[in-house]
């Protein structure tokens, strides 16, 4: 074997190693999308009916509430929505 042949074999091994690493990494990313995994825990499923009911309740409250001038409407609505979400299980 000549030096050129050794260099070509070495380059082939390096390219093969990198290709296998790339293909293995892409397989790991294409996992199941049933559960959303974070670093801490699995997030609970979203209950859209509960969110819709709380949005309606917050909208009804905002439509009928009399608030002082300068009141942060977004904060009031968020508080109402959060209390509804925590209350209705």
Backbone as a chain_set.jsonl record, in Angstrom:
{"seq": "XXXXXXXXXXXXXXXXXXXXXXXXXXXXXXXXXXXXXXXXXXXXXXXXXXXXXXXXXXXXXXXXXXXXXXXXXXXXXXXXXXXXXXXXX", "coords": {"N": [[0.841, -1.178, 0.0], [0.388, 2.184, -0.732], [1.135, 5.499, 0.455], [-0.874, 7.211, -0.328], [-3.1, 5.497, -0.599], [-3.498, 4.712, 2.057], [-4.223, 7.154, 3.21], [-6.628, 7.628, 1.834], [-8.209, 5.457, 2.76], [-8.288, 6.086, 5.496], [-9.635, 8.56, 5.371], [-12.077, 7.65, 4.399], [-12.967, 6.104, 6.553], [-13.277, 8.091, 8.509], [-15.294, 9.71, 7.326], [-17.363, 7.812, 7.198], [-17.75, 7.315, 9.938], [-18.664, 9.85, 10.806], [-21.017, 10.017, 9.273], [-22.558, 7.872, 10.255], [-22.91, 8.756, 12.898], [-24.452, 11.066, 12.419], [-26.787, 9.986, 11.23], [-27.697, 8.382, 13.34], [-28.275, 10.317, 15.27], [-30.403, 11.691, 14.038], [-32.377, 9.739, 14.089], [-32.909, 9.567, 16.823], [-34.154, 12.014, 17.327], [-36.571, 11.811, 15.984], [-38.761, 10.778, 17.537], [-41.638, 9.639, 19.403], [-44.503, 11.763, 19.461], [-46.427, 11.88, 21.354], [-46.247, 12.532, 24.085], [-45.168, 15.474, 25.692], [-42.028, 16.214, 26.575], [-40.133, 17.651, 29.083], [-37.247, 18.998, 30.752], [-37.812, 18.635, 33.396], [-40.324, 17.228, 33.88], [-43.111, 15.356, 32.547], [-45.442, 17.152, 30.691], [-48.837, 17.935, 31.554], [-51.859, 16.857, 29.893], [-53.722, 19.029, 27.753], [-56.739, 20.506, 28.611], [-59.058, 21.455, 26.666], [-61.772, 22.121, 26.774], [-62.095, 23.01, 29.393], [-60.434, 25.256, 29.371], [-61.797, 26.824, 27.481], [-64.226, 27.231, 28.862], [-63.338, 28.699, 31.078], [-62.289, 30.947, 29.798], [-64.664, 32.004, 28.76], [-66.02, 32.573, 31.145], [-64.297, 34.524, 32.223], [-64.515, 36.475, 30.236], [-67.248, 37.121, 30.468], [-67.227, 38.21, 33.039], [-65.569, 40.443, 32.631], [-67.168, 41.889, 30.907], [-69.285, 42.672, 32.493], [-68.215, 43.917, 34.697], [-67.443, 46.758, 36.719], [-64.885, 48.829, 36.698], [-62.278, 50.808, 38.185], [-60.802, 53.796, 36.819], [-57.689, 53.477, 35.196], [-57.165, 50.946, 35.991], [-55.532, 47.873, 35.508], [-56.548, 46.09, 32.952], [-55.812, 43.718, 31.701], [-54.439, 42.337, 33.7], [-56.492, 41.959, 35.563], [-58.25, 40.32, 34.11], [-56.579, 38.125, 33.678], [-56.166, 37.265, 36.3], [-58.774, 36.473, 36.963], [-59.146, 34.408, 35.104], [-57.068, 32.629, 35.89], [-57.899, 31.984, 38.493], [-60.244, 30.635, 37.918], [-59.239, 28.434, 36.452], [-57.779, 27.116, 38.419], [-59.747, 26.488, 40.223], [-61.727, 24.861, 38.948], [-61.618, 21.522, 38.56]], "CA": [[0.0, 0.0, 0.0], [1.102, 3.445, -0.783], [0.657, 6.516, 1.394], [-2.141, 7.724, -0.845], [-4.129, 4.516, -0.268], [-3.73, 4.793, 3.506], [-4.955, 8.401, 3.449], [-7.996, 7.433, 1.335], [-8.907, 4.567, 3.697], [-8.519, 6.863, 6.716], [-10.697, 9.536, 5.093], [-13.325, 6.893, 4.302], [-13.369, 5.728, 7.914], [-13.754, 9.308, 9.184], [-16.585, 10.078, 6.729], [-18.326, 6.811, 7.646], [-18.02, 7.566, 11.356], [-19.512, 11.038, 10.906], [-22.312, 9.709, 8.69], [-23.29, 7.028, 11.206], [-23.309, 9.629, 14.007], [-25.534, 11.94, 11.952], [-27.999, 9.18, 11.06], [-28.153, 7.955, 14.663], [-28.848, 11.49, 15.923], [-31.693, 12.011, 13.428], [-33.336, 8.752, 14.564], [-33.26, 9.911, 18.199], [-35.056, 13.17, 17.326], [-37.861, 11.476, 15.396], [-39.466, 9.901, 18.462], [-43.072, 9.817, 19.533], [-44.935, 13.11, 19.846], [-47.586, 11.754, 22.227], [-45.973, 13.237, 25.334], [-44.209, 16.562, 25.599], [-41.088, 15.963, 27.663], [-39.223, 18.733, 29.436], [-36.163, 18.499, 31.594], [-38.32, 18.343, 34.736], [-41.366, 16.218, 33.929], [-44.009, 15.326, 31.393], [-46.502, 18.143, 30.854], [-50.165, 17.322, 31.521], [-52.643, 17.075, 28.683], [-54.482, 20.27, 27.771], [-58.183, 20.314, 28.625], [-59.538, 22.603, 25.907], [-63.111, 22.486, 27.239], [-61.91, 23.783, 30.621], [-59.882, 26.553, 28.97], [-62.885, 27.581, 26.853], [-65.18, 27.629, 29.9], [-62.723, 29.759, 31.882], [-62.25, 32.145, 28.957], [-66.03, 32.552, 28.718], [-66.296, 33.152, 32.462], [-63.519, 35.757, 32.344], [-65.121, 37.451, 29.321], [-68.504, 37.562, 31.071], [-66.88, 39.077, 34.161], [-65.05, 41.711, 32.108], [-68.265, 42.614, 30.277], [-70.217, 43.194, 33.485], [-67.508, 44.532, 35.819], [-67.179, 48.192, 36.71], [-63.546, 48.983, 37.256], [-61.802, 52.188, 38.275], [-59.908, 54.251, 35.754], [-56.297, 53.146, 35.454], [-57.042, 49.541, 36.381], [-54.919, 47.033, 34.472], [-57.58, 45.141, 32.527], [-55.187, 42.425, 31.389], [-54.143, 41.671, 34.971], [-57.76, 41.546, 36.164], [-58.753, 39.185, 33.343], [-55.686, 36.997, 33.938], [-56.462, 36.776, 37.651], [-60.057, 35.773, 36.903], [-58.911, 33.169, 34.362], [-56.255, 31.738, 36.718], [-58.71, 31.461, 39.608], [-61.162, 29.656, 37.34], [-58.497, 27.227, 36.112], [-57.398, 26.4, 39.64], [-60.963, 26.058, 40.914], [-62.413, 23.782, 38.248], [-60.707, 20.401, 38.325]], "C": [[0.883, 1.237, 0.0], [0.492, 4.408, 0.228], [-0.702, 7.054, 0.966], [-3.289, 6.778, -0.486], [-4.48, 4.56, 1.218], [-4.536, 6.046, 3.845], [-6.4, 8.26, 2.99], [-8.805, 6.525, 2.259], [-9.221, 5.307, 4.988], [-9.632, 7.878, 6.527], [-12.047, 8.842, 4.993], [-13.856, 6.492, 5.664], [-13.936, 6.938, 8.644], [-15.114, 9.718, 8.646], [-17.664, 9.093, 7.162], [-18.716, 7.011, 9.097], [-18.945, 8.769, 11.524], [-20.909, 10.782, 10.355], [-23.154, 8.858, 9.626], [-23.755, 7.861, 12.402], [-24.462, 10.53, 13.625], [-26.838, 11.157, 11.822], [-28.552, 8.722, 12.403], [-28.818, 9.114, 15.403], [-30.211, 11.824, 15.34], [-32.749, 10.989, 13.829], [-33.797, 9.074, 15.977], [-34.263, 11.056, 18.23], [-36.443, 12.824, 16.814], [-38.61, 10.468, 16.255], [-40.951, 10.187, 18.458], [-43.399, 11.227, 19.976], [-46.159, 13.055, 20.749], [-47.416, 12.551, 23.509], [-44.953, 14.33, 25.07], [-43.299, 16.429, 26.809], [-40.223, 17.196, 27.857], [-38.117, 18.144, 30.291], [-36.673, 18.099, 32.978], [-39.311, 17.186, 34.744], [-42.164, 16.252, 32.637], [-45.147, 16.298, 31.67], [-47.862, 17.464, 30.786], [-50.873, 17.653, 30.217], [-53.482, 18.344, 28.843], [-55.966, 19.928, 27.708], [-58.813, 21.542, 27.97], [-60.919, 23.045, 26.361], [-63.017, 23.352, 28.497], [-61.377, 25.173, 30.302], [-60.967, 27.42, 28.349], [-63.889, 28.083, 27.884], [-64.619, 28.77, 30.747], [-62.585, 31.054, 31.079], [-63.619, 32.806, 28.893], [-66.379, 33.216, 30.046], [-65.549, 34.475, 32.652], [-64.082, 36.844, 31.436], [-66.429, 37.997, 29.891], [-68.236, 38.516, 32.239], [-66.421, 40.446, 33.664], [-66.159, 42.544, 31.464], [-69.167, 43.27, 31.31], [-69.54, 43.955, 34.627], [-67.372, 46.041, 35.615], [-65.865, 48.404, 37.438], [-63.165, 50.451, 37.272], [-60.903, 52.52, 37.1], [-58.473, 53.924, 36.148], [-56.089, 51.709, 35.901], [-56.468, 48.754, 35.215], [-55.905, 45.926, 34.098], [-57.011, 43.755, 32.246], [-54.916, 41.649, 32.679], [-55.419, 41.165, 35.634], [-58.302, 40.315, 35.446], [-57.898, 37.945, 33.602], [-55.947, 36.41, 35.322], [-57.754, 35.972, 37.657], [-59.895, 34.417, 36.201], [-58.127, 32.167, 35.216], [-57.045, 31.154, 37.874], [-59.707, 30.417, 39.099], [-60.442, 28.354, 37.026], [-58.11, 26.428, 37.349], [-58.616, 25.832, 40.368], [-61.605, 24.849, 40.252], [-61.441, 22.675, 37.927], [-61.353, 19.362, 37.458]], "O": [[1.939, 1.306, 0.629], [-0.569, 4.132, 0.789], [-1.569, 7.319, 1.799], [-4.361, 7.245, -0.101], [-5.651, 4.452, 1.581], [-5.438, 5.994, 4.681], [-7.31, 8.722, 3.678], [-9.977, 6.802, 2.515], [-10.321, 5.166, 5.523], [-10.477, 8.048, 7.406], [-13.056, 9.381, 5.45], [-15.063, 6.535, 5.902], [-14.958, 6.832, 9.322], [-16.007, 10.044, 9.427], [-18.781, 9.51, 7.466], [-19.89, 6.89, 9.448], [-19.902, 8.714, 12.296], [-21.889, 11.279, 10.91], [-24.351, 9.105, 9.772], [-24.88, 7.687, 12.87], [-25.369, 10.741, 14.43], [-27.886, 11.628, 12.264], [-29.77, 8.681, 12.581], [-29.819, 8.914, 16.091], [-31.107, 12.212, 16.09], [-33.926, 11.341, 13.905], [-34.968, 8.873, 16.299], [-35.146, 11.066, 19.087], [-37.409, 13.492, 17.182], [-39.044, 9.426, 15.763], [-41.451, 10.904, 17.591], [-42.67, 11.822, 20.77], [-46.859, 14.056, 20.904], [-48.366, 13.185, 23.969], [-43.996, 14.137, 24.321], [-43.76, 16.524, 27.947], [-39.65, 17.719, 26.902], [-38.066, 16.936, 30.521], [-36.029, 17.304, 33.664], [-39.159, 16.254, 35.534], [-41.918, 17.074, 31.754], [-45.744, 16.277, 32.746], [-48.028, 16.506, 30.031], [-50.524, 18.613, 29.53], [-53.9, 18.682, 29.95], [-56.397, 19.153, 26.854], [-59.07, 22.545, 28.635], [-61.214, 24.24, 26.336], [-63.77, 24.314, 28.649], [-61.817, 26.159, 30.893], [-61.058, 28.612, 28.645], [-64.352, 29.22, 27.801], [-65.344, 29.703, 31.092], [-62.749, 32.142, 31.63], [-63.724, 34.031, 28.962], [-66.967, 34.298, 30.068], [-66.109, 35.435, 33.182], [-64.124, 38.012, 31.824], [-66.69, 39.197, 29.808], [-68.939, 39.512, 32.405], [-66.826, 41.478, 34.199], [-66.094, 43.773, 31.476], [-69.756, 44.316, 31.038], [-70.225, 44.575, 35.441], [-67.209, 46.525, 34.495], [-65.76, 48.181, 38.644], [-63.665, 51.243, 36.473], [-60.321, 51.636, 36.472], [-58.093, 54.081, 37.308], [-54.959, 51.297, 36.162], [-56.871, 48.948, 34.068], [-56.074, 44.953, 34.834], [-57.654, 42.743, 32.521], [-55.14, 40.44, 32.737], [-55.435, 40.073, 36.203], [-58.763, 39.372, 36.09], [-58.427, 36.841, 33.732], [-55.947, 35.191, 35.491], [-57.827, 34.913, 38.281], [-60.438, 33.408, 36.65], [-58.478, 30.989, 35.264], [-56.892, 29.979, 38.208], [-59.978, 29.429, 39.781], [-60.971, 27.277, 37.301], [-58.115, 25.197, 37.323], [-58.517, 24.811, 41.049], [-61.989, 23.904, 40.94], [-60.535, 22.857, 37.113], [-60.736, 18.342, 37.152]]}, "num_chains": 1, "name": "protein.A"}
